[in-house]
Amino acid sequence: MPSLTLRLYLDPKGRLGPGKVELLEQIAATGSISAAARAMEMSYKRAWDLVEEMKDMFGKPLVAAKTGGKHGGGAELTTVGEEVVRQFRDMERAVNEAAAPHIEALQAEADAK
């Protein structure tokens, strides 16, 4: 099954792709950067570096630390982080819908070989 991957280059800030967006989604789902990193089989440092890279890219935090307590702290998406995820997934759906007939045609050509 053919697929299309969206990667957005925000000149000159950096790039946003499905991996970073999935990390944000995992943070939202788990409430933790370390749990999100484990779920994606990456180191905590790598996940933290990506969170910081996105903060620099957008000029504001996408992830906020939750205050600790009896069971420790955690992390959650900021309003900006939620909006970045929503916009990226909406854009991804729109691109895939628009490209579907072209992808099917290219796959048919490849299958005809």
N, CA, C and O atoms as a GROMACS GRO file, in nm:
protein
  452
    1MET      N    1   0.085  -0.119   0.000
    1MET     CA    2   0.000   0.000   0.000
    1MET      C    3   0.090   0.124   0.000
    1MET      O    4   0.170   0.142   0.092
    2PRO      N    5   0.077   0.208  -0.098
    2PRO     CA    6   0.160   0.329  -0.104
    2PRO      C    7   0.116   0.428   0.005
    2PRO      O    8   0.002   0.428   0.050
    3SER      N    9   0.209   0.512   0.043
    3SER     CA   10   0.177   0.614   0.142
    3SER      C   11   0.256   0.741   0.111
    3SER      O   12   0.355   0.740   0.038
    4LEU      N   13   0.209   0.847   0.168
    4LEU     CA   14   0.269   0.978   0.151
    4LEU      C   15   0.299   1.033   0.290
    4LEU      O   16   0.215   1.027   0.379
    5THR      N   17   0.419   1.086   0.308
    5THR     CA   18   0.458   1.142   0.436
    5THR      C   19   0.472   1.293   0.421
    5THR      O   20   0.535   1.343   0.327
    6LEU      N   21   0.414   1.365   0.515
    6LEU     CA   22   0.419   1.510   0.514
    6LEU      C   23   0.530   1.558   0.607
    6LEU      O   24   0.538   1.515   0.722
    7ARG      N   25   0.614   1.645   0.557
    7ARG     CA   26   0.717   1.710   0.639
    7ARG      C   27   0.713   1.858   0.601
    7ARG      O   28   0.726   1.894   0.484
    8LEU      N   29   0.694   1.941   0.699
    8LEU     CA   30   0.681   2.084   0.677
    8LEU      C   31   0.811   2.154   0.716
    8LEU      O   32   0.858   2.141   0.829
    9TYR      N   33   0.869   2.226   0.623
    9TYR     CA   34   0.991   2.303   0.649
    9TYR      C   35   0.950   2.446   0.680
    9TYR      O   36   0.904   2.519   0.592
   10LEU      N   37   0.968   2.486   0.804
   10LEU     CA   38   0.934   2.621   0.847
   10LEU      C   39   1.061   2.704   0.839
   10LEU      O   40   1.140   2.708   0.933
   11ASP      N   41   1.081   2.770   0.728
   11ASP     CA   42   1.203   2.843   0.698
   11ASP      C   43   1.214   2.967   0.785
   11ASP      O   44   1.116   3.041   0.795
   12PRO      N   45   1.322   2.993   0.847
   12PRO     CA   46   1.442   2.911   0.862
   12PRO      C   47   1.441   2.835   0.994
   12PRO      O   48   1.546   2.791   1.041
   13LYS      N   49   1.326   2.819   1.053
   13LYS     CA   50   1.314   2.768   1.190
   13LYS      C   51   1.344   2.619   1.206
   13LYS      O   52   1.399   2.578   1.308
   14GLY      N   53   1.309   2.539   1.109
   14GLY     CA   54   1.328   2.394   1.123
   14GLY      C   55   1.218   2.319   1.053
   14GLY      O   56   1.144   2.376   0.972
   15ARG      N   57   1.208   2.191   1.084
   15ARG     CA   58   1.107   2.111   1.017
   15ARG      C   59   1.019   2.038   1.117
   15ARG      O   60   1.062   2.002   1.227
   16LEU      N   61   0.897   2.020   1.075
   16LEU     CA   62   0.797   1.951   1.156
   16LEU      C   63   0.743   1.835   1.074
   16LEU      O   64   0.695   1.854   0.962
   17GLY      N   65   0.753   1.716   1.130
   17GLY     CA   66   0.706   1.598   1.059
   17GLY      C   67   0.629   1.506   1.150
   17GLY      O   68   0.602   1.540   1.265
   18PRO      N   69   0.595   1.389   1.100
   18PRO     CA   70   0.511   1.297   1.176
   18PRO      C   71   0.576   1.248   1.305
   18PRO      O   72   0.504   1.218   1.401
   19GLY      N   73   0.707   1.239   1.311
   19GLY     CA   74   0.772   1.193   1.433
   19GLY      C   75   0.756   1.290   1.548
   19GLY      O   76   0.722   1.250   1.659
   20LYS      N   77   0.778   1.418   1.522
   20LYS     CA   78   0.764   1.518   1.628
   20LYS      C   79   0.618   1.530   1.671
   20LYS      O   80   0.588   1.546   1.789
   21VAL      N   81   0.528   1.521   1.574
   21VAL     CA   82   0.386   1.531   1.607
   21VAL      C   83   0.343   1.408   1.688
   21VAL      O   84   0.265   1.420   1.783
   22GLU      N   85   0.393   1.291   1.652
   22GLU     CA   86   0.362   1.172   1.730
   22GLU      C   87   0.416   1.186   1.873
   22GLU      O   88   0.350   1.144   1.968
   23LEU      N   89   0.534   1.244   1.888
   23LEU     CA   90   0.588   1.265   2.022
   23LEU      C   91   0.494   1.354   2.103
   23LEU      O   92   0.466   1.324   2.220
   24LEU      N   93   0.446   1.461   2.044
   24LEU     CA   94   0.350   1.547   2.114
   24LEU      C   95   0.223   1.469   2.151
   24LEU      O   96   0.172   1.483   2.262
   25GLU      N   97   0.175   1.388   2.059
   25GLU     CA   98   0.055   1.308   2.087
   25GLU      C   99   0.080   1.208   2.200
   25GLU      O  100  -0.008   1.186   2.284
   26GLN      N  101   0.199   1.148   2.203
   26GLN     CA  102   0.232   1.054   2.309
   26GLN      C  103   0.244   1.126   2.444
   26GLN      O  104   0.203   1.072   2.547
   27ILE      N  105   0.300   1.245   2.444
   27ILE     CA  106   0.308   1.323   2.568
   27ILE      C  107   0.167   1.353   2.618
   27ILE      O  108   0.139   1.341   2.737
   28ALA      N  109   0.078   1.392   2.527
   28ALA     CA  110  -0.060   1.420   2.565
   28ALA      C  111  -0.127   1.295   2.621
   28ALA      O  112  -0.201   1.302   2.719
   29ALA      N  113  -0.101   1.181   2.559
   29ALA     CA  114  -0.166   1.056   2.600
   29ALA      C  115  -0.111   1.002   2.732
   29ALA      O  116  -0.186   0.946   2.813
   30THR      N  117   0.020   1.017   2.752
   30THR     CA  118   0.083   0.956   2.870
   30THR      C  119   0.102   1.054   2.986
   30THR      O  120   0.118   1.012   3.100
   31GLY      N  121   0.101   1.184   2.956
   31GLY     CA  122   0.124   1.284   3.059
   31GLY      C  123   0.269   1.291   3.104
   31GLY      O  124   0.299   1.339   3.214
   32SER      N  125   0.359   1.242   3.017
   32SER     CA  126   0.499   1.235   3.057
   32SER      C  127   0.590   1.230   2.934
   32SER      O  128   0.563   1.158   2.839
   33ILE      N  129   0.697   1.308   2.939
   33ILE     CA  130   0.795   1.303   2.830
   33ILE      C  131   0.868   1.169   2.834
   33ILE      O  132   0.892   1.110   2.729
   34SER      N  133   0.903   1.122   2.952
   34SER     CA  134   0.976   0.994   2.960
   34SER      C  135   0.889   0.878   2.914
   34SER      O  136   0.938   0.788   2.846
   35ALA      N  137   0.762   0.876   2.951
   35ALA     CA  138   0.672   0.768   2.905
   35ALA      C  139   0.652   0.776   2.754
   35ALA      O  140   0.646   0.674   2.686
   36ALA      N  141   0.641   0.897   2.702
   36ALA     CA  142   0.627   0.915   2.557
   36ALA      C  143   0.751   0.863   2.486
   36ALA      O  144   0.742   0.797   2.382
   37ALA      N  145   0.867   0.894   2.542
   37ALA     CA  146   0.993   0.847   2.483
   37ALA      C  147   0.998   0.695   2.483
   37ALA      O  148   1.034   0.634   2.382
   38ARG      N  149   0.962   0.634   2.594
   38ARG     CA  150   0.960   0.487   2.601
   38ARG      C  151   0.865   0.428   2.498
   38ARG      O  152   0.897   0.329   2.432
   39ALA      N  153   0.748   0.488   2.485
   39ALA     CA  154   0.647   0.438   2.389
   39ALA      C  155   0.699   0.444   2.246
   39ALA      O  156   0.662   0.363   2.161
   40MET      N  157   0.786   0.542   2.220
   40MET     CA  158   0.841   0.558   2.085
   40MET      C  159   0.980   0.496   2.070
   40MET      O  160   1.045   0.510   1.967
   41GLU      N  161   1.025   0.428   2.176
   41GLU     CA  162   1.155   0.362   2.175
   41GLU      C  163   1.269   0.459   2.144
   41GLU      O  164   1.354   0.434   2.059
   42MET      N  165   1.267   0.572   2.216
   42MET     CA  166   1.376   0.669   2.205
   42MET      C  167   1.420   0.707   2.344
   42MET      O  168   1.347   0.685   2.441
   43SER      N  169   1.537   0.764   2.354
   43SER     CA  170   1.586   0.805   2.485
   43SER      C  171   1.510   0.928   2.533
   43SER      O  172   1.456   1.006   2.455
   44TYR      N  173   1.510   0.944   2.665
   44TYR     CA  174   1.449   1.062   2.724
   44TYR      C  175   1.519   1.187   2.672
   44TYR      O  176   1.453   1.287   2.641
   45LYS      N  177   1.652   1.182   2.661
   45LYS     CA  178   1.728   1.298   2.612
   45LYS      C  179   1.685   1.336   2.472
   45LYS      O  180   1.667   1.454   2.443
   46ARG      N  181   1.669   1.236   2.385
   46ARG     CA  182   1.626   1.264   2.247
   46ARG      C  183   1.488   1.329   2.248
   46ARG      O  184   1.465   1.427   2.176
   47ALA      N  185   1.396   1.275   2.327
   47ALA     CA  186   1.261   1.332   2.334
   47ALA      C  187   1.267   1.476   2.386
   47ALA      O  188   1.201   1.564   2.332
   48TRP      N  189   1.347   1.499   2.491
   48TRP     CA  190   1.360   1.632   2.548
   48TRP      C  191   1.419   1.728   2.444
   48TRP      O  192   1.373   1.842   2.431
   49ASP      N  193   1.521   1.682   2.372
   49ASP     CA  194   1.582   1.766   2.268
   49ASP      C  195   1.480   1.804   2.160
   49ASP      O  196   1.480   1.917   2.113
   50LEU      N  197   1.395   1.710   2.122
   50LEU     CA  198   1.292   1.739   2.021
   50LEU      C  199   1.189   1.839   2.075
   50LEU      O  200   1.145   1.927   2.002
   51VAL      N  201   1.152   1.823   2.201
   51VAL     CA  202   1.059   1.918   2.263
   51VAL      C  203   1.121   2.058   2.263
   51VAL      O  204   1.053   2.157   2.232
   52GLU      N  205   1.249   2.068   2.298
   52GLU     CA  206   1.317   2.197   2.298
   52GLU      C  207   1.330   2.253   2.156
   52GLU      O  208   1.317   2.374   2.135
   53GLU      N  209   1.357   2.166   2.059
   53GLU     CA  210   1.367   2.209   1.919
   53GLU      C  211   1.234   2.269   1.872
   53GLU      O  212   1.233   2.370   1.802
   54MET      N  213   1.123   2.206   1.911
   54MET     CA  214   0.992   2.260   1.872
   54MET      C  215   0.963   2.391   1.943
   54MET      O  216   0.901   2.481   1.886
   55LYS      N  217   1.008   2.403   2.067
   55LYS     CA  218   0.992   2.529   2.141
   55LYS      C  219   1.065   2.641   2.068
   55LYS      O  220   1.012   2.750   2.051
   56ASP      N  221   1.188   2.613   2.024
   56ASP     CA  222   1.265   2.712   1.949
   56ASP      C  223   1.200   2.743   1.815
   56ASP      O  224   1.199   2.858   1.770
   57MET      N  225   1.146   2.641   1.751
   57MET     CA  226   1.084   2.656   1.620
   57MET      C  227   0.963   2.751   1.626
   57MET      O  228   0.944   2.835   1.538
   58PHE      N  229   0.882   2.734   1.730
   58PHE     CA  230   0.759   2.813   1.739
   58PHE      C  231   0.771   2.934   1.831
   58PHE      O  232   0.678   3.014   1.841
   59GLY      N  233   0.886   2.947   1.898
   59GLY     CA  234   0.909   3.063   1.984
   59GLY      C  235   0.832   3.060   2.114
   59GLY      O  236   0.826   3.161   2.185
   60LYS      N  237   0.772   2.947   2.145
   60LYS     CA  238   0.700   2.931   2.272
   60LYS      C  239   0.688   2.783   2.302
   60LYS      O  240   0.696   2.701   2.210
   61PRO      N  241   0.669   2.747   2.426
   61PRO     CA  242   0.665   2.605   2.461
   61PRO      C  243   0.540   2.535   2.407
   61PRO      O  244   0.430   2.590   2.407
   62LEU      N  245   0.561   2.412   2.361
   62LEU     CA  246   0.451   2.327   2.318
   62LEU      C  247   0.416   2.226   2.426
   62LEU      O  248   0.310   2.164   2.424
   63VAL      N  249   0.508   2.210   2.521
   63VAL     CA  250   0.491   2.118   2.633
   63VAL      C  251   0.519   2.193   2.761
   63VAL      O  252   0.615   2.270   2.769
   64ALA      N  253   0.434   2.171   2.862
   64ALA     CA  254   0.453   2.236   2.992
   64ALA      C  255   0.466   2.128   3.099
   64ALA      O  256   0.397   2.026   3.095
   65ALA      N  257   0.554   2.154   3.193
   65ALA     CA  258   0.569   2.063   3.306
   65ALA      C  259   0.450   2.081   3.400
   65ALA      O  260   0.404   2.193   3.424
   66LYS      N  261   0.402   1.969   3.452
   66LYS     CA  262   0.297   1.974   3.555
   66LYS      C  263   0.369   1.969   3.689
   66LYS      O  264   0.470   1.900   3.703
   67THR      N  265   0.318   2.040   3.785
   67THR     CA  266   0.382   2.042   3.916
   67THR      C  267   0.378   1.905   3.980
   67THR      O  268   0.283   1.828   3.961
   68GLY      N  269   0.482   1.877   4.055
   68GLY     CA  270   0.493   1.748   4.123
   68GLY      C  271   0.394   1.736   4.236
   68GLY      O  272   0.317   1.829   4.264
   69GLY      N  273   0.396   1.628   4.297
   69GLY     CA  274   0.306   1.600   4.408
   69GLY      C  275   0.339   1.463   4.460
   69GLY      O  276   0.451   1.415   4.445
   70LYS      N  277   0.244   1.400   4.519
   70LYS     CA  278   0.265   1.268   4.577
   70LYS      C  279   0.314   1.168   4.473
   70LYS      O  280   0.398   1.082   4.502
   71HIS      N  281   0.262   1.178   4.354
   71HIS     CA  282   0.298   1.084   4.246
   71HIS      C  283   0.390   1.148   4.143
   71HIS      O  284   0.405   1.094   4.033
   72GLY      N  285   0.453   1.259   4.175
   72GLY     CA  286   0.545   1.324   4.083
   72GLY      C  287   0.475   1.417   3.988
   72GLY      O  288   0.353   1.433   3.992
   73GLY      N  289   0.553   1.478   3.901
   73GLY     CA  290   0.499   1.575   3.806
   73GLY      C  291   0.457   1.507   3.678
   73GLY      O  292   0.389   1.405   3.680
   74GLY      N  293   0.495   1.563   3.571
   74GLY     CA  294   0.458   1.510   3.441
   74GLY      C  295   0.466   1.622   3.340
   74GLY      O  296   0.531   1.724   3.362
   75ALA      N  297   0.398   1.601   3.229
   75ALA     CA  298   0.399   1.702   3.123
   75ALA      C  299   0.265   1.698   3.051
   75ALA      O  300   0.196   1.596   3.049
   76GLU      N  301   0.231   1.810   2.994
   76GLU     CA  302   0.108   1.821   2.914
   76GLU      C  303   0.134   1.919   2.801
   76GLU      O  304   0.225   2.002   2.808
   77LEU      N  305   0.054   1.910   2.698
   77LEU     CA  306   0.067   2.003   2.587
   77LEU      C  307   0.009   2.138   2.625
   77LEU      O  308  -0.093   2.147   2.694
   78THR      N  309   0.074   2.242   2.580
   78THR     CA  310   0.018   2.376   2.594
   78THR      C  311  -0.088   2.394   2.486
   78THR      O  312  -0.105   2.307   2.400
   79THR      N  313  -0.156   2.504   2.490
   79THR     CA  314  -0.254   2.535   2.386
   79THR      C  315  -0.185   2.538   2.249
   79THR      O  316  -0.241   2.492   2.150
   80VAL      N  317  -0.064   2.593   2.245
   80VAL     CA  318   0.012   2.597   2.120
   80VAL      C  319   0.044   2.456   2.074
   80VAL      O  320   0.031   2.425   1.955
   81GLY      N  321   0.086   2.369   2.165
   81GLY     CA  322   0.116   2.231   2.130
   81GLY      C  323  -0.005   2.159   2.074
   81GLY      O  324   0.006   2.087   1.975
   82GLU      N  325  -0.120   2.178   2.138
   82GLU     CA  326  -0.244   2.116   2.088
   82GLU      C  327  -0.278   2.168   1.949
   82GLU      O  328  -0.320   2.091   1.863
   83GLU      N  329  -0.259   2.297   1.927
   83GLU     CA  330  -0.289   2.356   1.797
   83GLU      C  331  -0.194   2.307   1.689
   83GLU      O  332  -0.236   2.283   1.576
   84VAL      N  333  -0.066   2.290   1.723
   84VAL     CA  334   0.031   2.238   1.626
   84VAL      C  335  -0.009   2.097   1.584
   84VAL      O  336  -0.008   2.065   1.465
   85VAL      N  337  -0.045   2.013   1.679
   85VAL     CA  338  -0.089   1.876   1.647
   85VAL      C  339  -0.212   1.881   1.558
   85VAL      O  340  -0.218   1.813   1.455
   86ARG      N  341  -0.311   1.961   1.596
   86ARG     CA  342  -0.435   1.968   1.518
   86ARG      C  343  -0.410   2.017   1.376
   86ARG      O  344  -0.460   1.959   1.280
   87GLN      N  345  -0.333   2.124   1.363
   87GLN     CA  346  -0.306   2.180   1.230
   87GLN      C  347  -0.229   2.080   1.144
   87GLN      O  348  -0.260   2.063   1.026
   88PHE      N  349  -0.129   2.015   1.202
   88PHE     CA  350  -0.050   1.920   1.125
   88PHE      C  351  -0.136   1.803   1.078
   88PHE      O  352  -0.131   1.764   0.962
   89ARG      N  353  -0.216   1.746   1.168
   89ARG     CA  354  -0.301   1.631   1.130
   89ARG      C  355  -0.407   1.673   1.029
   89ARG      O  356  -0.439   1.595   0.939
   90ASP      N  357  -0.463   1.792   1.042
   90ASP     CA  358  -0.560   1.842   0.942
   90ASP      C  359  -0.493   1.856   0.806
   90ASP      O  360  -0.549   1.817   0.704
   91MET      N  361  -0.373   1.912   0.806
   91MET     CA  362  -0.298   1.930   0.681
   91MET      C  363  -0.264   1.795   0.620
   91MET      O  364  -0.274   1.776   0.499
   92GLU      N  365  -0.224   1.702   0.703
   92GLU     CA  366  -0.189   1.568   0.658
   92GLU      C  367  -0.309   1.501   0.591
   92GLU      O  368  -0.296   1.441   0.484
   93ARG      N  369  -0.426   1.511   0.654
   93ARG     CA  370  -0.549   1.454   0.594
   93ARG      C  371  -0.580   1.519   0.459
   93ARG      O  372  -0.612   1.450   0.363
   94ALA      N  373  -0.570   1.652   0.453
   94ALA     CA  374  -0.600   1.724   0.329
   94ALA      C  375  -0.504   1.684   0.217
   94ALA      O  376  -0.547   1.663   0.103
   95VAL      N  377  -0.377   1.673   0.248
   95VAL     CA  378  -0.277   1.635   0.148
   95VAL      C  379  -0.303   1.493   0.099
   95VAL      O  380  -0.299   1.467  -0.022
   96ASN      N  381  -0.330   1.401   0.192
   96ASN     CA  382  -0.356   1.263   0.152
   96ASN      C  383  -0.482   1.250   0.067
   96ASN      O  384  -0.483   1.173  -0.029
   97GLU      N  385  -0.586   1.323   0.101
   97GLU     CA  386  -0.708   1.320   0.022
   97GLU      C  387  -0.684   1.375  -0.119
   97GLU      O  388  -0.729   1.317  -0.217
   98ALA      N  389  -0.611   1.486  -0.127
   98ALA     CA  390  -0.584   1.547  -0.258
   98ALA      C  391  -0.493   1.459  -0.343
   98ALA      O  392  -0.507   1.454  -0.465
   99ALA      N  393  -0.401   1.390  -0.279
   99ALA     CA  394  -0.303   1.309  -0.353
   99ALA      C  395  -0.353   1.169  -0.386
   99ALA      O  396  -0.292   1.102  -0.470
  100ALA      N  397  -0.460   1.123  -0.323
  100ALA     CA  398  -0.505   0.984  -0.338
  100ALA      C  399  -0.518   0.938  -0.483
  100ALA      O  400  -0.467   0.831  -0.516
  101PRO      N  401  -0.584   1.014  -0.573
  101PRO     CA  402  -0.596   0.965  -0.710
  101PRO      C  403  -0.460   0.954  -0.780
  101PRO      O  404  -0.439   0.865  -0.862
  102HIS      N  405  -0.370   1.044  -0.749
  102HIS     CA  406  -0.237   1.043  -0.810
  102HIS      C  407  -0.155   0.925  -0.758
  102HIS      O  408  -0.082   0.861  -0.834
  103ILE      N  409  -0.167   0.899  -0.629
  103ILE     CA  410  -0.097   0.786  -0.570
  103ILE      C  411  -0.149   0.656  -0.630
  103ILE      O  412  -0.070   0.567  -0.664
  104GLU      N  413  -0.281   0.645  -0.644
  104GLU     CA  414  -0.341   0.525  -0.705
  104GLU      C  415  -0.292   0.506  -0.848
  104GLU      O  416  -0.262   0.394  -0.890
  105ALA      N  417  -0.284   0.615  -0.923
  105ALA     CA  418  -0.237   0.606  -1.062
  105ALA      C  419  -0.092   0.562  -1.068
  105ALA      O  420  -0.056   0.479  -1.151
  106LEU      N  421  -0.009   0.617  -0.981
  106LEU     CA  422   0.131   0.577  -0.979
  106LEU      C  423   0.147   0.432  -0.936
  106LEU      O  424   0.232   0.360  -0.988
  107GLN      N  425   0.066   0.389  -0.839
  107GLN     CA  426   0.072   0.249  -0.795
  107GLN      C  427   0.029   0.157  -0.907
  107GLN      O  428   0.088   0.050  -0.926
  108ALA      N  429  -0.073   0.196  -0.982
  108ALA     CA  430  -0.120   0.115  -1.096
  108ALA      C  431  -0.009   0.102  -1.201
  108ALA      O  432   0.009  -0.005  -1.259
  109GLU      N  433   0.064   0.209  -1.224
  109GLU     CA  434   0.177   0.204  -1.318
  109GLU      C  435   0.285   0.108  -1.268
  109GLU      O  436   0.340   0.029  -1.344
  110ALA      N  437   0.313   0.116  -1.138
  110ALA     CA  438   0.414   0.029  -1.079
  110ALA      C  439   0.370  -0.117  -1.084
  110ALA      O  440   0.452  -0.206  -1.106
  111ASP      N  441   0.241  -0.142  -1.062
  111ASP     CA  442   0.188  -0.278  -1.064
  111ASP      C  443   0.185  -0.336  -1.205
  111ASP      O  444   0.191  -0.457  -1.222
  112ALA      N  445   0.176  -0.248  -1.307
  112ALA     CA  446   0.166  -0.294  -1.445
  112ALA      C  447   0.300  -0.347  -1.496
  112ALA      O  448   0.304  -0.412  -1.600
  113LYS      N  449   0.404  -0.322  -1.426
  113LYS     CA  450   0.538  -0.365  -1.467
  113LYS      C  451   0.558  -0.512  -1.457
  113LYS      O  452   0.666  -0.562  -1.488
   0.00000   0.00000   0.00000
